[in-house]
Amino acid sequence: MSKSQNRFEGIFPAAITPFDENEDIDESKLTEFLDFLIDRGVHGIYLLGTNGEAPLLDIEEKKKVIDISIEHVNGKVPIVAGTMCNSTKKTIEVASWAEKKGADAVHIVIPYYFPSPHKVVLNHFERISKEIDLPIFVYSIPQRTGNELTMRTLKALSDIDNVVALKDSSGDIEFFYRCLHEIDELCLFGGNDSLINTYLTLGGDGSVTAVGNAFPELVSSIYDQHIEGKIEDVSLAQNKVLKIKNMLRKGPYLSGIKAALKVRGYDFGEVRKPLKPYSDYQMKELKKSLDDLGLLR
């Protein structure tokens, strides 16, 4: 199958994982959240990424999230399931499970913590690709993994048959632009909410978004209006997303999305420890800031 037949496009929220008061996966809240996203126009779901707190979930919990999500979404939008495992063995286990359950693709993060030069990364992806037939997204987030994805390595990865896409969270626009012009057939998604309009304008296929979890209708409109050629509307929406992102960065790491949802009236629990939730004071400040931006009306 040609890689061009595995095109993904649009806005894919990096879906949160709802937890109950015991920090266990809240199944009913997870399905409610998926409906929240789909009803507000997202084009796909990027499951078990950074904003899904996937590094804090064990293997069985990841499988559970995949099971619930695929069954509930039932093909309404594509699901790109994550593994966020550092070892090749565990990555294969979760990726194979996602394939068995009917995911549309799987995203594989560049190995983290340990130094991972070119040959290590290439061997990792080659080994995984031999075990699954699913389309694979390469997930590059060097500020978290400690390992930069080079153009040399990406070109080698793009030669693997089922590697069909890159999710680039580096924020390096020159690298993204080079990918568009130097690598054939690879589907390109940005991973920085500040740059969605830029990714699309350069010719990218879409964006994986954190802010899109809390304001899916706003972020999805950037892509929809881009397709319609409504340049001014795109710019206005992107400006709002940038302001939201900057608001959420003032709070504890990764907690802003669930806090913003709660301010909107949707309680999907708190982040899992050791991550820290917003304080009551921070919640009040966030509510005022979002209200001032006209997002709570």
C-alpha positions as CSV (number, residue, x, y, z in Angstrom):
1,M,0.0,0.0,0.0
2,S,1.3,3.4,-0.9
3,K,2.0,5.8,2.0
4,S,-0.2,8.3,0.2
5,Q,-3.2,6.0,0.9
6,N,-2.5,6.5,4.6
7,R,-3.1,10.2,4.8
8,F,-4.1,11.8,8.1
9,E,-5.1,15.4,8.3
10,G,-6.6,18.1,10.5
11,I,-6.6,18.7,14.3
12,F,-5.9,15.8,16.6
13,P,-6.0,16.6,20.3
14,A,-3.4,14.9,22.4
15,A,-6.2,13.4,24.5
16,I,-6.0,13.7,28.3
17,T,-6.6,10.6,30.5
18,P,-9.3,11.2,33.1
19,F,-8.6,9.8,36.5
20,D,-11.0,9.3,39.5
21,E,-10.3,10.4,43.1
22,N,-8.0,7.3,43.5
23,E,-6.0,8.2,40.4
24,D,-7.4,5.2,38.6
25,I,-8.6,5.6,35.0
26,D,-12.2,6.8,35.0
27,E,-13.9,4.8,32.2
28,S,-17.1,6.8,32.1
29,K,-15.3,10.1,32.1
30,L,-13.0,8.9,29.3
31,T,-15.9,8.1,27.0
32,E,-17.6,11.4,27.9
33,F,-14.4,13.2,27.1
34,L,-14.1,11.5,23.7
35,D,-17.6,12.6,22.9
36,F,-16.8,16.1,24.0
37,L,-14.0,16.2,21.4
38,I,-15.8,14.6,18.5
39,D,-19.0,16.6,19.0
40,R,-16.9,19.8,18.7
41,G,-15.3,18.9,15.4
42,V,-11.9,17.4,15.9
43,H,-10.5,15.4,13.0
44,G,-8.8,12.6,14.9
45,I,-7.6,11.5,18.4
46,Y,-4.0,11.3,19.4
47,L,-4.2,8.9,22.3
48,L,-1.7,8.3,25.1
49,G,0.8,11.1,24.4
50,T,2.4,13.5,26.7
51,N,-0.9,15.2,27.6
52,G,-2.4,11.8,28.2
53,E,0.2,11.4,31.0
54,A,1.1,8.1,29.3
55,P,4.6,7.9,30.9
56,L,2.7,7.6,34.3
57,L,0.6,4.7,33.1
58,D,1.6,1.1,33.2
59,I,1.2,-1.3,30.3
60,E,-2.2,-2.7,31.3
61,E,-3.6,0.8,31.9
62,K,-2.5,1.9,28.4
63,K,-4.2,-1.2,27.0
64,K,-7.3,-0.3,28.9
65,V,-7.4,3.3,27.5
66,I,-6.9,1.9,24.0
67,D,-9.7,-0.6,24.4
68,I,-12.2,1.8,25.8
69,S,-11.4,4.6,23.2
70,I,-11.4,2.4,20.1
71,E,-14.7,0.7,21.1
72,H,-16.4,3.9,22.0
73,V,-15.2,6.1,19.1
74,N,-16.2,3.2,16.7
75,G,-14.6,4.8,13.6
76,K,-16.1,8.2,13.9
77,V,-12.6,9.7,13.6
78,P,-9.2,8.1,13.3
79,I,-7.4,7.1,16.4
80,V,-3.6,7.3,16.6
81,A,-2.8,5.2,19.7
82,G,0.4,5.8,21.7
83,T,2.8,3.6,23.5
84,M,5.2,6.1,25.1
85,C,7.4,3.2,26.2
86,N,11.2,3.5,26.2
87,S,12.0,-0.2,25.5
88,T,11.5,-1.7,22.1
89,K,9.9,-4.8,23.8
90,K,7.2,-2.9,25.6
91,T,6.6,-0.6,22.6
92,I,5.9,-3.7,20.5
93,E,3.5,-5.1,23.2
94,V,1.4,-2.0,23.3
95,A,1.6,-1.3,19.5
96,S,0.5,-4.9,18.8
97,W,-2.4,-4.5,21.2
98,A,-3.5,-1.3,19.5
99,E,-3.4,-3.1,16.1
100,K,-5.4,-6.0,17.4
101,K,-8.0,-3.7,18.8
102,G,-8.4,-1.7,15.6
103,A,-6.4,1.5,15.9
104,D,-5.9,3.5,12.7
105,A,-2.2,4.1,13.5
106,V,0.2,4.1,16.4
107,H,2.7,6.8,17.4
108,I,6.1,5.8,18.6
109,V,8.2,8.3,20.6
110,I,11.9,8.6,20.0
111,P,13.5,6.6,22.8
112,Y,14.1,8.7,25.9
113,Y,16.4,9.0,28.9
114,F,19.2,7.1,27.4
115,P,21.3,8.6,24.6
116,S,19.8,7.4,21.3
117,P,22.0,8.0,18.3
118,H,21.1,7.3,14.7
119,K,21.6,3.6,14.7
120,V,19.7,3.1,18.0
121,V,16.6,4.9,16.8
122,L,16.7,3.2,13.4
123,N,17.0,-0.3,14.9
124,H,14.1,0.6,17.4
125,F,11.7,1.5,14.6
126,E,12.8,-1.3,12.2
127,R,12.2,-3.9,14.9
128,I,8.8,-2.5,15.7
129,S,7.8,-2.2,12.1
130,K,8.4,-5.9,11.6
131,E,5.9,-6.8,14.3
132,I,3.0,-4.6,13.2
133,D,1.3,-3.6,10.0
134,L,-0.2,-0.4,11.4
135,P,0.8,3.0,10.0
136,I,3.4,4.5,12.3
137,F,3.8,8.1,13.4
138,V,7.3,9.1,14.5
139,Y,6.9,11.3,17.6
140,S,9.8,13.7,18.1
141,I,9.8,15.8,21.3
142,P,13.5,16.4,22.1
143,Q,12.8,18.8,25.0
144,R,11.4,15.8,26.9
145,T,13.3,12.8,25.4
146,G,16.7,14.4,25.5
147,N,17.3,13.0,22.0
148,E,17.0,15.2,18.9
149,L,15.6,13.7,15.7
150,T,18.0,14.6,12.9
151,M,17.2,14.9,9.2
152,R,19.5,11.9,8.5
153,T,17.6,9.7,10.9
154,L,14.2,10.8,9.7
155,K,15.1,10.1,6.1
156,A,16.1,6.6,7.1
157,L,13.0,6.1,9.1
158,S,10.8,7.3,6.2
159,D,12.2,4.4,4.1
160,I,10.4,2.0,6.4
161,D,7.2,0.9,4.7
162,N,4.7,1.6,7.5
163,V,6.3,4.8,8.8
164,V,3.9,7.2,7.3
165,A,4.0,10.3,9.4
166,L,5.9,12.6,11.7
167,K,4.6,14.5,14.7
168,D,7.2,17.2,15.3
169,S,7.0,18.8,18.7
170,S,10.5,20.4,18.5
171,G,9.1,23.8,17.5
172,D,11.9,24.1,15.0
173,I,10.2,25.6,12.0
174,E,13.2,25.3,9.7
175,F,13.4,21.5,10.4
176,F,9.6,21.2,9.7
177,Y,10.1,23.1,6.4
178,R,13.0,20.9,5.4
179,C,10.9,17.8,6.0
180,L,8.2,19.1,3.7
181,H,10.7,19.6,0.9
182,E,13.2,16.8,1.4
183,I,11.1,13.8,2.4
184,D,8.5,12.4,0.0
185,E,5.2,11.0,1.0
186,L,5.6,11.5,4.8
187,C,2.5,13.0,6.4
188,L,3.6,15.9,8.6
189,F,1.9,17.1,11.8
190,G,3.2,19.9,14.0
191,G,3.1,19.6,17.8
192,N,3.2,23.2,19.0
193,D,-0.1,25.1,19.6
194,S,1.6,28.4,18.9
195,L,2.4,27.3,15.3
196,I,-0.6,25.6,14.0
197,N,-1.3,28.2,11.4
198,T,2.4,28.2,10.4
199,Y,2.5,24.4,10.0
200,L,-0.6,24.5,7.7
201,T,0.6,27.5,5.7
202,L,3.9,25.8,5.0
203,G,2.0,22.8,3.7
204,G,1.7,20.5,6.7
205,D,-1.1,18.1,7.0
206,G,-2.3,19.0,10.5
207,S,-1.4,19.5,14.1
208,V,-1.5,17.5,17.4
209,T,-2.8,19.9,20.0
210,A,-2.9,20.3,23.8
211,V,-5.2,23.3,23.8
212,G,-7.5,21.4,21.6
213,N,-8.5,19.2,24.5
214,A,-10.0,22.1,26.4
215,F,-11.2,24.2,23.3
216,P,-11.6,21.7,20.5
217,E,-14.1,23.9,18.6
218,L,-11.6,26.8,18.5
219,V,-8.6,24.8,17.5
220,S,-10.4,22.7,14.9
221,S,-11.6,26.0,13.3
222,I,-8.0,26.9,12.5
223,Y,-7.8,23.9,10.1
224,D,-11.4,24.2,8.8
225,Q,-11.0,27.9,8.0
226,H,-7.5,27.3,6.5
227,I,-9.1,24.8,4.1
228,E,-11.8,27.4,3.2
229,G,-9.1,30.1,2.7
230,K,-10.4,32.3,5.5
231,I,-7.0,33.8,6.3
232,E,-8.2,36.5,8.7
233,D,-10.4,34.1,10.7
234,V,-7.5,31.6,10.9
235,S,-5.2,34.4,12.3
236,L,-7.8,35.4,14.9
237,A,-8.3,31.9,16.1
238,Q,-4.5,31.2,16.2
239,N,-4.0,34.3,18.3
240,K,-6.6,33.1,20.8
241,V,-4.9,29.7,21.0
242,L,-1.6,31.4,21.6
243,K,-3.1,33.4,24.5
244,I,-4.7,30.3,26.0
245,K,-1.4,28.4,25.8
246,N,0.5,31.2,27.5
247,M,-2.2,31.3,30.3
248,L,-1.9,27.6,30.9
249,R,1.9,27.7,31.1
250,K,1.6,29.8,34.3
251,G,0.3,26.9,36.2
252,P,1.9,23.5,37.2
253,Y,3.2,21.4,34.3
254,L,0.5,19.6,32.3
255,S,-2.2,20.6,34.7
256,G,-3.6,23.5,32.7
257,I,-5.8,21.5,30.3
258,K,-7.7,19.7,33.0
259,A,-8.0,23.0,34.9
260,A,-9.4,24.8,31.8
261,L,-11.9,22.1,31.2
262,K,-13.0,22.3,34.8
263,V,-13.4,26.1,34.5
264,R,-15.6,25.4,31.4
265,G,-17.8,23.1,33.5
266,Y,-16.3,19.8,32.5
267,D,-14.6,17.9,35.4
268,F,-12.3,15.1,34.1
269,G,-10.3,14.8,37.3
270,E,-6.8,15.9,38.2
271,V,-3.4,15.0,36.9
272,R,-1.7,11.9,38.4
273,K,1.0,12.4,41.0
274,P,3.8,13.5,41.1
275,L,2.2,16.1,38.8
276,K,0.5,18.9,40.7
277,P,-3.0,20.3,40.1
278,Y,-3.9,24.0,40.1
279,S,-4.5,25.6,43.5
280,D,-7.8,27.4,44.2
281,Y,-6.2,30.7,43.6
282,Q,-4.7,29.6,40.3
283,M,-8.2,28.3,39.3
284,K,-9.7,31.7,40.0
285,E,-7.0,33.5,38.0
286,L,-7.5,31.1,35.1
287,K,-11.2,31.6,35.1
288,K,-10.8,35.4,35.0
289,S,-8.3,35.2,32.2
290,L,-10.4,32.9,30.1
291,D,-13.5,35.0,30.7
292,D,-11.7,38.2,29.7
293,L,-10.8,36.5,26.4
294,G,-14.5,35.7,25.9
295,L,-14.1,32.0,26.1
296,L,-16.6,31.2,28.9
297,R,-19.6,32.8,27.3
